[in-house]
Amino acid sequence: MSVDHRELGRDLEFFATTPIVGAGLPLWLPDGAVIRNELEKFAAEQAARSGCRGVYTPVMAKKELYERSGHWSKFSEDMFPEMKIGGESFLLRPANCPHHAQVFAARGRSYRELPFRVRELGSMFRSELSGVLSGLSRVRQINLDDAHVFCSREQVQAEVIVALDAIERCYSTLGIAERKYRLSIRGGEGQYLGTDEQWADAEDHLRGALNARSIEYVEAKGEAAFYGPKIDVQVRDAHGREETLSTVQLDFNQPERFDLEYTAEDGSKVRPVMIHRGLLGSMERMTALLIERFEGRMPPWLAPNQVSILPVGDRHQVEAERLRADLEARDVRVAIAPDGSLGRRIREARTHRDPYIAVIGDNEVHGGTVDVLVPARGGRAVVDAGVFVAQVVSGIKERALLPAAF
């Protein structure tokens, strides 16, 4: 089977596209939705662990918001056309950051509240040309794991280190070992917001955080965002193409444009620094990368169906149902395949990339055991049913990359 996520996604029924919905607007099918939901839960846990609180903001806003943020002047050609409603102009958002700036501005803030960290897995929209759209890796609606931190200048480096540590934890869990860090700085003839002093200060903060964690990196002039320098985490896909997954970006400009401020200890009003932070990046691009990296055989915690139970005959159905109940009570995703020859059912479970195949026949019923196949490890063993359940649950809970060995 191909390692192209578009073909794997179709064959394994993870996602689909239809002409009537439109190019670049994939439909997440039930099995693909499981993968995405598990990634979303993982991203939310990691964001909470690093101090972020969740928010929800609209996917559109008045044109004025994006004019003030600078997105309209910079990205208007890549945004969907404005919608006229009641004499006002509205736009689908190209980014979540202007909305999160308004969350900070919802009331007065004190230095005691800093760092102020908010996080949202929000949808944003890019009017990409049809010719560049591709499966999940290039889409028109992007569902982004996005956090923004508002802090003092003195807190910047520590907050960047918090983000880098969270990224390292995420990549370790996902098995993404080959990654490169890129410090994207200003350069060339690009249109950048802010002063030379602000940019130099921001770049020094990012260098300091990378050095503090002894992370090797390369500097890339001209690759910065228009509002500030950033750290990009680069990963190669199955075809050798380098993609940016996670980012940590500094922004001195949106706080100025939106007149954000907090009250310092001495009572003065001070401008916060804004840090844009994405741990997993977009759900679409991350899912595409993982599908190709694992060739559709997802780690057990991400697998749409985690255990396939195969009763040899009708008389083994009761024991199969008992095993399913034990697993489902522990939040394991299970399917029973009772019909057809055993050989065909095993082949179908293998083709579907199920991590565990549990066969139950006469010997298993009498002995309270399970005949377990683990395709990813090429192993097969007869084990106590209770031991099987415990090890499956443990591996899923720990988000292990490989199924348990029996």
Summary of the structure (lengths in Angstrom):
residues: 406
radius of gyration: 24.5
end to end distance: 27.1
largest distance: 78.6
contacts: 1324
relative contact order: 0.12
helix: 38%
strand: 26%
